[in-house]
């Protein structure tokens, strides 16, 4: 018996994987409502500052919501979600509890940079590359199993073959991940620069330092490891980039 799929099957599997990932991204706002409790942000200083940030930059949102993340984690996070005019701001309650309105607004100035630069669309080629990589690894795994069968190897080692597949996929994915990580780091620098240009440089510095302390992030990774594995620049490099842009004449 041979496990070797046709090239057509590989293409179909790649397309289906891409469609599944896109479907998950589309359904994420709806799925998150099932697993979490979202409540509108109360009127106050934070809401006023966030709405002023959006209005000054002509960015339309449907609303600002707080999610009860503290029930399962101490992680502090915030993000945009939704499409078009249905975009909304989501803030973890842990972030509100530990960060000032100015620092939270600076974090969203950075996120607004991503939205203005359409970074979600720019990351789509990386998503396709990851899908192709995974399907190619699956094809190599099937070829490997087929080769074992051809020499009458033990046919009951499917579990071992699956472990081999996972290891091969991990290796190949690591070799390709530095490409998407490189562009991801560039987008992070650009979003930081956007926040500086609209006047949130100092507060963004303070927010990043506070986030680094609370998450125990590594300050100074080896350049090779950062190049290969990190999707975000190290905190020290981000702070240097912010300071350089603060010192540039308008």
matplotlib code that plots the C-alpha trace (Angstrom):
import matplotlib.pyplot as plt

x = [0.0, 1.3, 0.6, 2.1, -0.5, -0.8, 0.4, -3.2, -4.0, -1.1, -2.5, -6.1, -4.8, -2.9, -6.0, -8.2, -5.7, -5.6, -9.4, -9.7, -7.2, -9.1, -12.4, -11.0, -9.8, -13.2, -15.1, -12.7, -14.7, -17.8, -16.1, -14.4, -17.9, -18.8, -15.7, -15.5, -17.7, -17.5, -18.8, -18.8, -16.1, -17.6, -17.5, -14.4, -10.9, -9.7, -12.8, -12.4, -8.7, -9.3, -12.1, -10.1, -7.2, -9.6, -11.4, -8.2, -6.9, -10.2, -10.5, -14.1, -14.9, -18.1, -17.3, -14.8, -15.2, -13.6, -13.0, -12.8, -9.4, -8.5, -10.6, -8.0, -4.8, -2.7, -1.7, -2.2, -3.4, -5.5, -6.4, -8.6, -11.1, -13.8, -14.0, -14.9, -17.1, -17.7, -14.1, -14.0, -11.4, -11.0, -9.1, -8.2, -9.4, -5.9, -4.6, -7.1, -6.3, -2.5, -2.0, -2.9, -5.2, -2.2, -0.3, -3.2, -3.9, -0.2, -0.6, -3.5, -1.6, 0.8, -2.1, -3.6, -0.4, -0.8, -4.4, -3.4, -0.6, -3.0, -0.6, -3.2, -3.3, 0.5, 0.8, -1.4, 1.6, 3.3, 0.1, 0.2, 3.9, 3.2, 0.3, 2.5, 5.3, 3.0, 1.5, 4.9, 6.0, 2.9, 3.8, 7.4, 6.0, 3.8, 6.7, 8.8, 6.2, 5.8, 9.5, 9.4, 6.6, 8.5, 11.3, 8.7, 9.3, 7.1, 3.7, 2.5, 4.8, 2.3, 2.7, 6.5, 6.0, 3.8, 6.4, 8.9, 6.5, 6.1, 9.9, 10.4, 7.6, 9.2, 12.6, 11.3, 9.0, 11.9, 13.9, 11.1, 9.8, 12.7, 11.2, 7.9, 9.5, 11.8, 8.8, 6.8, 9.6, 9.7, 5.9, 6.4, 9.0, 6.7, 3.8, 6.0, 7.1, 3.5, 2.7, 5.7, 4.7, 1.2, 2.6, 2.6, 6.4, 7.1, 4.0, 4.7, 8.2, 6.7, 4.1, 6.6, 8.9, 6.0, 4.8, 8.3, 8.5, 5.1, 5.7, 9.3, 10.4, 14.0, 15.8, 18.7, 18.4, 21.3, 21.0, 20.8, 18.0, 16.2, 16.6, 15.3, 12.7, 11.4, 8.3, 8.9, 12.1, 13.6, 12.5, 15.9, 15.8, 12.2, 13.1, 16.1, 13.9, 11.3, 14.0, 15.5, 12.2, 11.4, 14.6, 13.9, 12.7, 9.0]
y = [0.0, 3.5, 6.7, 8.9, 11.6, 13.1, 16.6, 17.6, 16.4, 18.6, 21.6, 20.9, 20.5, 23.8, 25.7, 24.1, 24.9, 28.6, 28.7, 27.2, 29.8, 32.6, 31.3, 31.1, 34.7, 35.8, 33.9, 35.0, 38.0, 35.8, 32.8, 35.1, 36.3, 32.7, 32.2, 35.6, 38.4, 41.7, 44.9, 48.4, 50.6, 53.1, 56.8, 58.4, 59.6, 56.4, 56.3, 60.0, 59.7, 56.6, 58.2, 61.4, 59.3, 57.5, 60.7, 62.7, 60.0, 59.4, 55.9, 54.6, 52.1, 50.6, 50.7, 50.1, 46.9, 45.4, 41.6, 39.8, 38.2, 38.2, 35.1, 33.0, 35.0, 38.0, 38.8, 42.4, 42.9, 45.0, 44.8, 45.8, 43.3, 43.3, 44.5, 47.8, 50.0, 47.1, 47.4, 47.6, 48.1, 45.3, 45.9, 43.3, 44.2, 43.4, 46.2, 48.7, 47.6, 48.1, 50.8, 54.5, 55.9, 57.7, 54.4, 52.5, 55.2, 55.0, 51.3, 51.9, 54.6, 51.7, 49.4, 52.2, 52.3, 48.7, 49.4, 52.5, 50.5, 47.6, 45.2, 42.4, 42.3, 42.6, 39.5, 37.4, 36.2, 35.0, 33.0, 31.4, 30.6, 28.9, 26.8, 25.7, 24.8, 22.6, 20.8, 20.2, 18.7, 16.5, 15.4, 14.6, 12.6, 10.6, 10.0, 8.9, 6.4, 5.2, 4.6, 2.5, 0.4, -0.2, -1.9, -3.8, -2.0, -2.6, -1.4, -0.8, 2.2, 4.9, 6.6, 6.8, 8.1, 10.8, 11.9, 12.0, 14.2, 16.6, 16.9, 17.5, 20.1, 21.9, 22.0, 23.2, 25.7, 27.1, 27.5, 29.5, 31.4, 33.9, 35.4, 36.2, 37.3, 39.7, 41.5, 41.3, 43.2, 45.9, 46.4, 46.7, 49.4, 51.2, 51.1, 52.5, 55.3, 56.1, 56.4, 58.8, 61.0, 61.6, 62.5, 59.4, 58.6, 59.1, 57.3, 54.4, 54.1, 53.9, 51.4, 49.1, 49.2, 48.4, 45.6, 44.1, 44.1, 42.5, 39.8, 39.1, 39.6, 39.0, 42.3, 41.5, 38.2, 37.0, 38.6, 35.3, 34.0, 37.3, 37.1, 33.5, 33.3, 36.7, 38.2, 41.5, 43.5, 43.3, 46.0, 47.8, 48.1, 49.3, 52.0, 53.1, 53.4, 55.5, 57.8, 58.3, 59.2, 61.6, 63.4, 63.8, 67.3, 67.5]
z = [0.0, -0.9, 1.0, -1.7, -2.8, -6.2, -6.9, -7.4, -3.8, -2.5, -4.3, -3.0, 0.5, 0.3, -0.9, 1.8, 4.5, 3.4, 3.3, 6.8, 8.2, 6.5, 7.9, 11.4, 11.1, 9.9, 12.7, 15.5, 16.6, 16.9, 18.5, 21.1, 22.2, 23.1, 25.2, 26.8, 28.3, 26.5, 28.1, 26.7, 28.2, 30.6, 29.9, 31.3, 30.6, 28.8, 26.5, 25.7, 24.9, 22.7, 20.8, 20.3, 18.8, 16.4, 15.3, 14.8, 12.5, 10.6, 11.8, 12.3, 15.0, 16.2, 19.8, 22.7, 24.7, 27.8, 28.0, 31.3, 30.6, 34.2, 34.9, 33.2, 32.9, 34.1, 30.5, 29.5, 25.9, 23.6, 19.9, 17.0, 15.7, 13.0, 9.4, 7.9, 10.0, 12.4, 13.7, 17.5, 20.2, 22.7, 25.9, 28.5, 32.0, 33.2, 31.0, 32.4, 36.0, 35.6, 32.9, 32.9, 30.2, 28.6, 28.2, 26.9, 24.3, 23.2, 22.8, 20.5, 18.6, 17.7, 16.8, 14.7, 12.8, 11.9, 10.8, 8.7, 7.0, 6.3, 7.9, 8.1, 4.3, 4.0, 6.3, 4.0, 1.7, 4.9, 5.7, 2.3, 2.7, 6.0, 4.5, 1.5, 4.0, 6.1, 3.0, 1.6, 4.9, 4.8, 1.3, 2.4, 5.3, 3.0, 0.7, 3.6, 4.7, 1.1, 1.0, 4.1, 2.7, -0.5, 1.5, 3.5, 6.7, 9.7, 8.6, 12.2, 12.9, 11.9, 15.2, 14.8, 11.2, 12.6, 15.1, 12.2, 10.2, 13.1, 13.5, 9.7, 9.7, 12.7, 11.0, 7.6, 9.3, 11.3, 8.1, 6.4, 9.5, 9.4, 6.2, 7.7, 11.0, 9.1, 7.6, 10.8, 12.6, 9.9, 10.4, 14.2, 13.7, 11.2, 13.7, 16.5, 14.1, 13.3, 17.0, 17.5, 14.5, 16.0, 19.3, 21.5, 21.5, 25.2, 26.4, 24.0, 25.5, 29.0, 27.9, 26.2, 29.3, 31.6, 29.3, 29.2, 33.0, 33.5, 30.8, 31.8, 28.2, 27.3, 26.8, 24.6, 22.6, 20.4, 17.0, 15.2, 17.4, 17.0, 13.2, 13.0, 15.7, 16.9, 15.2, 17.1, 17.6, 21.0, 23.4, 23.3, 19.6, 19.6, 22.2, 20.1, 17.0, 19.0, 20.3, 16.8, 15.4, 18.3, 17.5, 13.8, 12.8, 11.7]

ax = plt.figure().add_subplot(projection="3d")
ax.plot(x, y, z, "-o")
ax.set_aspect("equal")
plt.show()
